[in-house]
Amino acid sequence: MAKRIRNPLAGGGRLLKLTGMTTSIATRVATHQVKSWFQDDALRETNREALMRHIGREVAATLGEMKGAVMKVGQIASQMQDILPKEISEQLAVLQNASAPMPFHVIRRQLETHLGGKLGDHFREFSETPFAAASIGQVHDAVTRDGESVVVKVQYPAVRSSIDSDMRHLKRILRLGSLLKVNEAALDSVFQEIRSRLNEELDYHQEARNLNHLREFHRDQPWLVIPRVHASLSGEAVLTLSREDGVPLHQVNDENGFDQPLRNLLGERLFDALAAEIFQLGTVHCDPHPGNFAFRRDGSIVMYDFGAVKQLSEEDIELFGKVINAATKGDWEHLDAGLIELGARRPDSHPPPGFYDRWVPLILSGFSPEPVNFADARVHLDIVETVRKTPLSALLTFQPSSRTLLVERVVSGHYWTMKALGVHSAFLPRLQSSMAMSKVG
């Protein structure tokens, strides 16, 4: 009999791994602090960087062996250099890669528990090997009893029950030894936002509602393909969708029939769809991972994975518009006030003179009234270089905000999508057009 792989979400072993990691890191931080008393500034900084890299490797290695909320939060944390030391966030980047799948006997049990009866009662064919595996679930090809090809998203067992414990441990690790660049209130707010999104992402009934809501919103844009939900084959932890194929982002190139005009069109359509969702529907598709999008040679875009969808308040939509307008007009006074209101700028400190003059044109360089060649864009490199030249005290006048966190994730994530597509287009007029039709006017 084949040896069964142990469920990485099982409670006891999971708690031991997290507790062991926390204890190990706490010991290293304490040892470093004692040694630093007897070191000069240069050696202290060198040893601190080495400590951060080691902590990053240890966290990434431990989370990489686990499923569930802790790995998902680790993936999000890898993109948060405004919260974590870069040595840690760089090590966590490995968690963005596809994770190992769960053994099929676990998946079969989930399917039969949530759909009722035997697997064969619901599907004519079901591939035991998933074509995608992530932190909280995996996706399988299947054929319904009626003969339709579908994809079935199955959530790992015990993910929901592990969330609170997982996040407590991860937050404790981030607090150790003053590893964070933000205060406790900002960290709690960010974690609460992540917690809320995870709760929704783990509810496949909610994801089905998101799919139907966005399909209806985009009904007059046939070039945006959103899968249909098979409600009778879905539940809280199982979601069955129509199969919608497309070419993955890394294959969208001249060799595969996607010439420059077509790639420009795809980039513009993706931008328009996301901007319309934010400013007209008040919704953010929060996961810009390239695996959540596929492309077709007829100019269509397929969107997958609607678990991470955030509803925006009218107040936030209006504030986003005000901040963007102030930034594009060079109105630093109103920009600053808007950032404070959004919680992204600390009201008890002030950026130095000239700060916005340096940073705003850099951040907005992808939103130009003239076409930008994203294939050659170097915004990411320019930002790193500007960070090096900016005093830490100036950077610390800003902080991550739960109100902007996921929108920022979408913008930065799709910057890389536009680079991969090699889009050559002007996005500022398109953004302004979408804002003009905002649901708040």
Number of C-alpha atoms within 10 A of each C-alpha: 3 4 5 10 11 11 17 16 21 15 13 8 13 20 16 11 15 22 14 13 21 20 13 13 22 18 13 14 20 13 11 16 14 10 12 16 10 10 12 9 11 9 12 17 13 10 16 17 16 13 18 20 20 17 26 23 19 19 22 23 16 16 25 22 15 22 27 26 27 26 27 19 21 24 22 19 19 22 19 18 16 17 21 20 17 18 19 26 25 19 20 27 17 17 23 18 11 13 20 16 19 20 15 15 12 15 21 15 15 18 25 16 14 15 19 13 11 13 16 12 12 20 18 15 15 20 14 15 15 20 12 16 19 21 26 24 22 21 22 19 19 22 18 19 13 9 11 13 18 22 24 24 23 26 25 25 21 16 19 16 13 19 17 12 15 20 20 13 17 19 13 12 22 19 17 15 14 11 16 17 19 17 13 11 9 18 21 13 15 20 17 14 17 20 17 13 17 20 15 17 18 22 18 22 19 19 21 24 14 20 23 16 12 16 18 12 14 16 12 9 13 11 18 19 21 24 22 16 18 17 13 10 18 21 19 16 20 25 24 26 22 15 17 16 13 17 15 15 17 12 15 22 16 11 8 10 13 20 13 15 12 20 24 20 16 24 25 18 18 22 18 17 16 21 22 24 21 23 26 19 19 19 21 21 22 22 21 20 15 17 15 14 19 21 23 18 16 10 16 19 24 20 21 19 22 24 24 22 20 20 12 17 13 16 10 17 21 16 17 21 20 16 20 17 16 18 21 16 10 15 13 18 11 15 22 20 16 20 21 17 15 20 18 20 22 17 14 7 12 16 16 12 9 9 14 18 12 12 14 15 15 17 14 14 14 22 19 15 13 13 14 18 16 20 14 11 17 13 16 13 10 13 14 10 11 13 14 10 9 13 11 10 12 15 17 16 16 20 20 24 20 20 19 16 16 24 20 14 18 17 15 14 17 20 18 18 21 25 17 19 23 21 24 22 22 17 20 18 13 18 19 15 14 20 23 14 12 21 16 16 12
